[in-house]
Amino acid sequence: MNDNTDAPPEREQKKKPEKKESGWGIALSLGIAVALALLIRIFLVEIFVIPSGSMEPTLHGRPEGGDRILCTKTNYLFRNPRRWEIFVFKFPYTQAKNFSPSLDYEEFKGQNFVKRCVGLPGETIMIARGDVFVKKPLGEKFVRAIKSGNVQSEIWIPVYGEDFSDLKQDEFELWWRQSGEKDWAVTKEGTLVVEAQAGAHLTYLPCVRGGENGEELHTGMDAIYDRYVLRQYVNFHCPDCGHNFTKTVRDQKIAGRCPGCGKYLREDCVTFYSRRCDLPTVGASTDSAKWARQGEKGANKYRSISFHVVPDLRVKMKAKFGAESKLSIDLLDDDRHLQAEILANGEAALFLNGRELPGARAKTETFAPGWHKVEFYQADTAARLLLDGKLLLDHILEQQILPTTRDVARNSGVTLSASGGRLELDDLCIDRDIYYFTGREPVRRQSTSHTYPRFDSEDGSFRLADDGYLALGDNCPSSNDSRNWGKVPAENLRGPAVLRWWPLHRLSWFTIPGEEK
């Protein structure tokens, strides 16, 4: 007998109604989030936008918004700022007004500035030949401040760059001079090749001063003007229709028509002028943004250009050595020749005026046949050679006698030499170091250069107070910094810049220099 008993129906479980968060709860959550964000911004980190070109090329600035950097506000609670560090501070308005009552600093009041820390409390700073010399509070003499390799790698300013892919031979010879037979040639594959058993020399257009006051320049100014100056950009604002637009100097010769209303605008409508610091003349730095051509020919074509010859240079390239070939890179500083010699077996040495420097010879064991990255530079008396990104030779040259603020370099140049067979080069670049100046240096006539007030002492030095820091911009010709308004008080410090997070393709951490001994 089968018992067909119906299973009792499952009891439907009643769903409990979801509790909706009250308006007070939402408001409380938002309030906590806002409070946390404010606390982080006030006490921990803050994002700053670079509005100007005073830190070019390290930081790109534009009036409408440049690089975005992250500043940490807790670091200086545990340590002091270090030399060569990028830091953020409030503009020292009170001090600036006390020093120059006649100048208007209202537009900078309450603003945050981003500069590089160059001088520390109690030090006496002198700037000569583009470098920084420091006398400690209890020191008796000035010593040149030397940047570490990591810091130096961040602040090179481009002078020349070529991958030779679409370069013709006559264009190449516009920038380089060959000695004797023209052994160096641009190939169809887009490389620079030389076949030479004896020395084949290639010299980049040198920047040479002549005359008693160093007022003359070499004759390559036409190429400089056409290739670089006319590619600068200018931002315009139309006062009639409010339209903003950007054109290059080549497009409108510092003037143009507004795309909005068609009105012809001149220089008084310029809101931002890109004052380039990367002129192609070897080591040339300009302290004037005005470039004027008076007619197609004539001696006054470039009436307001002023140059400083920069001897601190870097040469980078890719090199492919033959079985017995040798590459030499010669950096000229007035009458001093600093040379790096690299052999096909990976052995390298440094020479000064033809004599090998003591302890400046080494060999890398990973120098296999093929392309290799070569980097050689001198900066702040440091001579460094890197092969495939690794430091092979690091030599500090003897400290020179302190130059006066009126002393300037007269010659600067780069010469490449090849011997022993076939040598192939690509991605050849020349960069220069920052060239600091105070306006006391002799420059080309008719310059708009002026003497910065804080360095107008008898010997051109400036002593920092016990609580003050010297802040300078990397783009020295176009920077409003301590040369005008003096020290940055410790109470104005916000913190070091640690990260550039925007734009993403330039995402990078900034170097925090080590503590000086």
Disulfide bonds with the S-S distance in Angstrom:
none
